[in-house]
């Protein structure tokens, strides 16, 4: 009977354990009764009560929920630390801690734009904002830098101050300040460079100092105020000296460079300045311009082209053959004419454009490309013939008669010697003396045999007749021609 005191859900197990049909039947009846009415068994006169079944205790999960909450908070804080800038960080004096880089960039820009400047003195307390003055800072780059170097998770980076460069837009700041305090502005005058036709050189026109509100100092004041955490400042609107952007020294440097260039400007073939360009023409090509306070040179390509168009006529030439005076043996006695190669200028279509670019860079030497034609060499065999019978002196080149004059050779007792001789000396002018004569200042003397020579004669004009003391008297012009034409070594034949 002990098994019947078990919990009602134990009946199934006991049914399975019945060992006889009777037991099985009794168990089945009990089981069926239990399904309809759970009656406690009786033990004598006292009924036996079922022991109550205690429900399984539920597990307490409060700690788990608290732990999960703290975990979520920790994960959130960790995630935030990966995208936020460290607390206490400032950029150019603007607090950006606990911000994302994007929010920090906006905060920096807005702070700068909203900063106010009160112009004192002549400014009459006019208030301008950073936006009015074109104040700017590379806020995005600085915010990214702040985050990269000072993320929130890096506790050691908390409280870091990063510098930032603030600038004012020169044109916008100038316009705003001029509108606010026009009396403080008197524009300076830059130094300039002009061409002086009288001297043929470039000269400096001096600069003039003006007045303005100093934008550089204002920028520094705004930077300092924001760096100190401020958002407003006062700045004097009184005029300060405004120095010209182009100083006298700057202009002098440019003028010196131009004047140096004028001394060598032109079109060159090798080292030869084949086509020089005069200063006035060059000055017509060049203009000195002032671009944002910097002097530069602008060259007029069309003006240069006018000179380029004349280059073929000035550069092209036929070859000049070399000519050497030689004796009958071919020995060179004198280079009569130096050989010169012919030349033809090449393509000129790009010269004006290229030269303009050179000139703007301070280079006034333009190298011309030419095609050369080599010269040839010619030998000139020169000889002199004195015919005492006809009183004639004749001069030949390569067997061809070049010139001939009547002369006066030596008279009786002073006969001119016959024979074959060579010219040995030249004397421009000299006195001639003999035993019974002296002749002063005899010109253009060309000696060929001892004291016998061709020379000019001013004391008579009886040519064609013997008259001299042995020399060959000639008209002065003829004597000069021989002096120049016949170098030492030219062969002279004297005969009847």
Phi, psi and omega in degrees: 000347182300322183298333182287346178275359179289171178296147184306328182284001177271353184300319183301316180297316182292325177302318181294340184261001180299136187256353181219160180300322181295315178300319182295322181292316178298320181295320180297319180297315180298319180296321181292321178297320181298332180288331183263324180204119182277090182264131179287148178290164179248145177232093187074231182271343186259128175289147177266130179271147175289137174289127180298142180270117181285131176293148179297132181297137176280141179286137179277122186246015180301317179300323180296314181297320178297317180298319178297318180299314179295325179295317178298316179299318181296317178297319179296318179295321179295318179296317180298322182294343180273348184236355183250154177278146185302143177303145176083358180284137174233148175238118183056028179093355181265124179293131180228010179296151181064019180245153168285162178303321180295315179294324179295318179299317178296319181296318180296311182298316182294322179297316182293315182296327183271355178296136184250143178239121176262118181276116181266181178062234180297344179289345175054038175060028173293138181253128175238149178260166175302324178296320178301324186270000181071032179293136180212157178208150180280074189296320183295314180296321180291322177295318177298320179295319180298318179291318182296322183265343184222060176290157186297328183292341181271090185301328182292345182264359181295141176080024182270139177253123179252136179285163177207138183273121179258136177232156172248136176295116187305315183291317182291318179296317180298317181296315182295318181290322178296317179296324183284318184223072183298331183290346181272002185243125172219104191300136174288163178246123179292149170295150183226167179232126179229162179266128179260107183298329182295320181261348182068033183215161176276140181232162183261132170263116188299155177280165176229131179283141178241201177226154179191171169272129189287106183292325180297317179292325177295319178300316179297321181294318178296315179301315181294318180298312181294322179298330179273005178091003182273168180225008178209150180205164174250145180214139184292132175266010179289153181290143173239156178301135177245110183280140178300143180294324178256112181277168176299324179294320178299313182295322179297320178299316181292316180298318179298317179298317180295317180294324176296318180295324179300331182289344183228002186296139179159184180255126189245147165240107188065230179271357183272124174280087187294319180233093177293156175239121183289161187300318182295320178295315180299319180296331176290339177276332194250142174229131176269121184244151178252108180247107179051044176080017177228125181281139177215170182248132174243128181256138181271104184297322180295321179293321178295324182300326180301323177283321179302324181298337181269353187298316181305317181293330182271337186258317185294142177201154175279156178293148175249118183288147175284141178233126180241130174280126182231164174268185184295341178271356180090004178289131180286122179264328180195142172279105186286317180224128176287137178287142179228127177293145171283163179205153178223128181292147180276206182297127181253005189295333183253003186297314183299316180295314182294319182292324178300317179295320177298313183298321179295339176261010175085015181250111183259010181254111180254123181273120180273141174265126180229158172255126185259146174246118184296149176274164175252166179246136182236135176264135179245107177274111184250136179220156177239142181230124179246113180260107183289337180290319183262359183051054182227138173246125182237148184230131188239148174229118184051041176082357181256134179296130180254315182206156180205139179221154168286144184229177170233113180267190186293137178279179182303135182086348179223038187301143175286130183288142176268162179139183179252125186228177173227145178295134188237342183198157178228133177229127185297314178201143180198164173271139178246132184232146173223185182297327184233020180204163171210126180240122185273148169050055176282125186264157169051067185264125179236105183279140176227343181208098181057238180271002180273137186206160164279137174202161179286152183228120181252351187266355171203167177225028183270051184287148187101356180228148179294135184211345194262179174265022177126338178281171177260102179286137181221159170303149186302317181296323179292319180297322178295319180301314179296318179304317182280324190280326189251104178284171175303137179104346177293137184277138181235127176250124179245126185202171173259000000 
